Amino acid sequence: MGEERGVYRILVGKPEGRRPLGRPRRRWADNIKMDLQEVECGYMDWIGLAQDRDRWRTLVSAVMNLRGSMTGGEFLD
């Protein structure tokens, strides 16, 4: 148990390299949260909802229909 342990190196070590410039990349989960806020369901436990495929599929189709009617997405049908 010394300085060779990985936990110790992470705790006291300094990261090498540089962070990329600009805004951090948007993750898939961030997109889901933004979409739910867009349809005023930002408070929803979407991770728990995604465990039930039928309910998740219903939500996704409702959001897509709402989004399609907002942006003229009738051409996609």
Contact map, one row per residue, 1 for C-alpha under 8 A:
11111000000000000000000000000000000000000000000000000000000000000000000000000
11111001000000000000000000000000000000000000000000000000000000000000000000000
11111001100000000000000000000000000000000000000000000000000000000000000000000
11111101100000000000000000000000000000000000000000000000000000000000000000000
11111111100000000000000000000000000000000000000000000000000000000000000000000
00011111110000000000000000000000000000000000000000000000000000000000000000000
00001111111000000000000000000000000000000000000000000000000000000000000000000
01111111111110000000000000000000000000000000000000000000000000000000000000000
00111111111110000000000000000000000000000000000000000000000000000000000000000
00000111111111000000000000000000000000000000000000000000000000000000000000000
00000011111110000000000000000000000000000000000000000000000000000000000000000
00000001111111000000000000000000000000000000000000000000000000000000000000000
00000001111111100000000000000000000000000000000000000000000000000000000000000
00000000010111110000000000000000000000000000000000000000000000000000000000000
00000000000011111000000000000000000000000000000000000000000000000000000000000
00000000000001111100000000000000000000000000000000000000000000000000000000000
00000000000000111110000000000000000000000000000000000000000000000000000000000
00000000000000011111000000000000000000000000000000000000000000000000000000000
00000000000000001111100000000000000000000000000000000000000000000000000000000
00000000000000000111110000000000000000000000000000000000000000000000000000000
00000000000000000011111000000000000000000000000000000000000000000000000000000
00000000000000000001111100000000000000000000000000000000000000000000000000000
00000000000000000000111110000000000000000000000000000000000000000000000000000
00000000000000000000011111000000000000000000000000000000000000000000000000000
00000000000000000000001111100000000000000000000000000000000000000000000000000
00000000000000000000000111110110000000000000000000000000000000000000000000000
00000000000000000000000011111110000000000000000000000000000000000000000000000
00000000000000000000000001111111000000000000000000000000000000000000000000000
00000000000000000000000000111111100000000000000000000000000000000000000000000
00000000000000000000000001111111110000000000000000000000000000000000000000000
00000000000000000000000001111111111000000000000000000000000000000000000000000
00000000000000000000000000011111111100000000000000000000000000000000000000000
00000000000000000000000000001111111110000100000000000000000000000000000000000
00000000000000000000000000000111111111000100000000000000000000000000000000000
00000000000000000000000000000011111111100000000000000000000000100000000000000
00000000000000000000000000000001111111111101000000000000000000000000000000000
00000000000000000000000000000000111111111110000000000000000000000000000000000
00000000000000000000000000000000011111111100000000000000000000000000000000000
00000000000000000000000000000000001111111100000000000000000000100100000000000
00000000000000000000000000000000000111111100000000000000000000000000000000000
00000000000000000000000000000000000111111111000000000000000000000000000000000
00000000000000000000000000000000110111111111000000000000000000000000000000000
00000000000000000000000000000000000010001111100000000000000000000000000000000
00000000000000000000000000000000000100001111110000000000000000000000000000000
00000000000000000000000000000000000000000011111110000000000000000000000000000
00000000000000000000000000000000000000000001111111000000000000000000000000000
00000000000000000000000000000000000000000000111111100000000000000000000000000
00000000000000000000000000000000000000000000111111110000000000000000000000000
00000000000000000000000000000000000000000000111111111011000000000000000000000
00000000000000000000000000000000000000000000011111111011000000000000000000000
00000000000000000000000000000000000000000000001111111001000000000000000000000
00000000000000000000000000000000000000000000000111111111000000000000000000000
00000000000000000000000000000000000000000000000011111111100000000000000000000
00000000000000000000000000000000000000000000000000011111110000000000000000000
00000000000000000000000000000000000000000000000011011111111000000000000000000
00000000000000000000000000000000000000000000000011111111111100000000000000000
00000000000000000000000000000000000000000000000000001111111110000000000000000
00000000000000000000000000000000000000000000000000000111111111000000000000000
00000000000000000000000000000000000000000000000000000011111111100000000000000
00000000000000000000000000000000000000000000000000000001111111110000000000000
00000000000000000000000000000000000000000000000000000000111111111000000000000
00000000000000000000000000000000000000000000000000000000011111111100000000000
00000000000000000000000000000000001000100000000000000000001111111110000000000
00000000000000000000000000000000000000000000000000000000000111111111000000000
00000000000000000000000000000000000000000000000000000000000011111111100000000
00000000000000000000000000000000000000100000000000000000000001111111110000000
00000000000000000000000000000000000000000000000000000000000000111111111010000
00000000000000000000000000000000000000000000000000000000000000011111111111000
00000000000000000000000000000000000000000000000000000000000000001111111111000
00000000000000000000000000000000000000000000000000000000000000000111111110000
00000000000000000000000000000000000000000000000000000000000000000011111110000
00000000000000000000000000000000000000000000000000000000000000000001111111100
00000000000000000000000000000000000000000000000000000000000000000011111111111
00000000000000000000000000000000000000000000000000000000000000000001100111111
00000000000000000000000000000000000000000000000000000000000000000000000111111
00000000000000000000000000000000000000000000000000000000000000000000000011111
00000000000000000000000000000000000000000000000000000000000000000000000011111
